[in-house]
């Protein structure tokens, strides 16, 4: 678990420190406040790859050098650090003139986070797989968050999905929920990628002998996915919002999000290209993942997503949501406000915008009435 992050003289931040809960953490704020930079910083610090290459590959500074990541007007070294729940840390330093960053870490067995960028990536998998597309071309077109996620999605499935769903109550609730929401699931086998219509249905467990108690036979069910005939559709012909749901399906299928792992799910703007009608289901899915030990850190602009988290979280189920609101001070520096109660946020540009919209509608309605 990531307990906190501190950034100094890095990108948008002169200095900022954020603390995270083991459950769901939501980062909000206006554009250019550095929400995505925080997610990418956590990802880079947790990566086993060369830290200089990872920072450059994730952030793509305009000059291709670390100096492009140094905070304008900063003094001293740029410093990035994360701390885990045991108090151990990983830190990185570089100056405005150095070509390489130095990394020090006392964290052992940190899980590689899953970072989902705003861009939909399922449709990019054929390009990532293609032998005709060089690594240099991929790197020129996409940052590392996209390439790394595609490689994770293309990794082999983590055993039999049906068996996993029926042996893990968490998956037995989440996967059918995801499949029902979009009317099917995405299947990736070697170079074959398709959306298949279907649903999970209950049936008596075939492993139980008919000679056993009829009651036991009737009570013990298993879930299986039943495909509709001739229902396969290419990934690019499905809605982008469905593909974002398909990401979670596939990450569970590959074992990237499984119970017992110490990695964190980092998701940048889950709401992008998603129909608002899917928001409630998405929040229910993320809450269920968190209830079963998955740490989640989200960056969002969306009021609907925020309100569903506020309305659906249940203290009696152990839900704990922490909100970090980023905002710019009068001097241009980015600061933060932290609370576990969404209603207590005073620096909430998203809610303020919706309040302004509501006020404008009331004003128009009163004006129309008076005329």
N, C-alpha and C positions, 0 to 999 in steps of 0.2 A: 504493500500500500504506500502511496505517495502522501506524506503528511503535510508537506508544504514546499513552496518554491520561492526563491528570492532572485531578483534580477537587478543588476546595477550597471548603469551606463551601457545598456543593451537595447538596441532597436528603439522602440517608442518610450522606453522607461529610463528615467534618471535613477530612480530607486523604487522598488515595490516588493512587498512580501505578501504572499497569499497562503492561507492555511486551508487544508482540505479535510473533509470528513471521509470515512470509509465507505459511505453510501454514495449519494448523488450530489455533485457539485455543479452549480450553474453560474457561468460567467456572462454577464450582460454589460452593455455599454454601447455608446455611439461608435460609428465608423472611425477608424484610425486611433482607437484607444488601446489596441494591442491584444485583443482577445485571441486571435489566431496565433500570434507570436508566443503567447503563454503555452498554448497546446503544443506547438512545434518545439518549444524549448524543453518541455517535459519529455517529449519523444526523443529529442537529440541526446539529452542527458542520460536517458535510459538505454540508449543504443550501444551495442558492443563494437560498432564500427568506429573507424578513426573519427575523432570528434570534429576536426577541422573540415574534413570532407563532408561529414553529416550536416554540419551547420550550413555550409555553402550549398549542399544539395537540397536542403529543405527550404532555405530562405531565398536563395538565388539573388544575392545583392547585385546591384547594377554594375559594379566594377569587378565582380567575381572574386572579391577579396574580403577578408574579415573586417577590414576597415569600413566596408559598406554596412556592417551590422553595428558599428559603434555609435552610441547615442550622440547626436549632434549637441555640442555644448557640454559634453561630459568631461569630467576630470578624473584622472587616474585610470585604472584598468577596468575593462568590462568584466563583470563577474556573474556567472549563472550557477545556481545550486539548487538541488532538490534534497529533501530529507525523508527517510522512511519512518515507519511507525516505531522502530527501535532506536531512533535517534542517529542512525548512521546516514552519511551523506555522500553525494557525488557533486563535485564542483568543477567549473571550467573558468579559465581566465585567459584574456588576451588584451593587448593594448591597441591603440588606434594605428600603430605602425607595424605590428608583428604580422608575419605570414601564417603562423601556426598557433593554435590554442593549446594550452596545457590542461590536462585533466587529472583529477585525483578522486579516488573513490574508495570508500570503506563499506559500501553496500554489497552484500553477497547474495547471489541468486535472485537479482531483481528480474521480474518478468518483462519481456519485451512488450510495450504497450501496443494497442491497436489504435491507429490514428485514421479516422474517416474524414477526408477533406470535404469541402462544400461541393466539389465537382462529382458528378455521377461517374462511376468507373467500370461497371459491369460491361458496358459496351466497348470498353478499351481493351478487354482481355485478349481478343485475337491479335491485336498489334503487339502486345507484350509477349505473346507466345511465338510470334512470327520470327523465323530465322533470318528473314530478309531485312528486319529492322535492327540496326545496330544499337549497342548500349549508348553510344555517343548521340545517336538520333533521339533515343528515348529521353536521355538526360537533357537534351536541348529543348524538347517539347514539354516535358513534365518535371515537376519537382519530386523529390524523393517520397513525399507522403503518398502520392498517387502510384508511383512505381512499386513501392513496398507493399501497399495494400493490394494491388493487383497480384503480386507474387503470393501473398497470403491466401487470396481467394482461389488461386490456381493450385495450391498445395492439395495433396490427397486428402480425401475425407477421413475423419477420425473414427474408423470402424464403421459398423452398421448403424445408420441413423435410426431405423425403426427400433433396434435393440436399445440404443441410447435413450430414445424418447420414453420407452416403457420401463427403463430402469432408473431414470432420473426424473423425479416429480417436477422439477423445474422445467426441464425440456418438454415434458408431457403437457405442460400448460402453455409454454411460450410458443413452441413451433406450430401447434394447431391454430393458435391465435393469429400468428403471422400469415399462415396459409389461408385461413378464412378471410382475412382482411383483403387479400388481393386475388383470391380465387384460384390459387395454385402455388407452385414453387419453382424456383430456378434450379436447373440441374446442369452441372458442369462435369463432363467426363472427357478427359484428354482435350481434344480440340473441338469437341461438340458442346455447344452452349445453347440452352433453350429454356423457355418458360413453358411449363407444363401445367395445364389446368387440372384441378382435382381438389380433393379434400381428405383430411384425416377422418377415419370412421372407426368406431369401436367394433370389435368382434371378440368372441370367446377365444381365450388363449389356446392355440393348437397343441401346446405342450402338455395340457392337462388331459388325462385319459378320460374317456366317456364312462369308464367304470367307476370313477371317483364320484364323490357326493354330487348330486345334481345341483345342490345349492352352491357348493364351492365352484362348480363349473360355470354356473350362471353369473356368480359374483365376480369372478376373475376375468377381466377384459384386457385386451391389448389394443393399442392404436396402430393402424396401418394407413399409409397413404394410397388412395385409390385414384388412378389417373382416368381422365376422360379420354375416350378413344379419339384419335386423330386431332389432338388438341395442342400439339407442340407449336410454339411460335418463337421466332427469332428474338433474341434479347433486345435488339435495336427497335423492334416493332412494339415493344411494351412501353407503357408510360414511365417517365423518369421517376415519378414517385414510387411506383411499384418496384423499380430497380433498387431504390434506397432500402425498401423493406427486404428485398432479396439479398442485400448485403448482410443484414443480420442473420437471415436464414443460412447463408453460406458460411459466415464466421462461426456459427454454432456447429455446422456440419463438419468444418475442418478442425474443430477443437480449439480455435483461437479464443473463443469465449466459453470456457468450461469451468465447472465448479472446482475449486481447489487451486486454480491458477492465481498467481500473485500479480498478474498484469492489470493495467488500467485501460479502460476504454475511453479514448479521447474522440469527441465527435464535434466537428465544426459545423454549426448551423444544420441540425437534423431536419429543420423545416423546409429547407430550400427545395423547390420543385415538388413539394408534397401537398396533395389535396388536404385542406383543413379537416376533412372528415376522417382522415387517417390519424390525426394527431392524438386523439384520446387513446386509441389502440397502441400507438407507439409509446406513449408515456406509461401505459399499463405494462408493456413489455419491459421497458427500462427499469421500472420500479421492481418488477419481479426478478430481474437480473440482480439488482442491488440487494434485494432481500436474501438472495442466495450467495452473497459474498463478492459480487462484482463491483469494484470501484469504478465510478463513471464521472467524467468531467466533460461538461458540455459548454460550448459557446453559442449564444443565440441572440437573434434580434426579435424573436417572435412572441407576441403577447399571448396568443392562443396556447402555444406550447407551455409558456410560463404558468398560465392560469390552470391548465390541466394538471401540472405538477402540484400546484398549490391546492387544488380541489381533491385530487385523487390520493395524495400521500396520507397514510394512516399511522399515527403514532403507536397504536396498539399492535401493528405489524412490524414495528421497529424501523419504520421509514425515517430517515434523517436526510434532509436536504439543506445544503448550505448555498447561499447566494452571495456572489462577489460582484458588486456593481462597480465598473470602472468609469471614471469621469475625468475630464480635464479641468485643472485648477486655473485660476486667473493668470498664473505665470506660464501656462502651457504644459506643465508637467502632469502626468497621469497619476491619479490617486485611486483609492478603492474604499468601498464601504462593504462591510460583511455582516450578514445576519442569517439566522435560520428561519426567520419569519418574513415571507415575501411582503406582507403588508407593512412591515417596518422600514422598507427601503425608502430613503428620501431622495437618493440619486438614481432614479429609475426613468431614463429617457423614454423607454418603450411605453410604460404605463402613462407617462405624461402626454405622449403623442396621441394615444387613444383617448385620453381625457380631453385633449384639445379638439379631437375629431367629434367627440360626443357634444362638447359645448357648441361647436359650429353647427351641428345638426339641430340642436335645441334652438339656437339663434335663428336659423332659417325657418324652422317650424313656427316659431313665435312671429316672425316677420310675415310669413305667408298668412297666418291667422289674422294678424292685425290689418292686413291689406284686404 
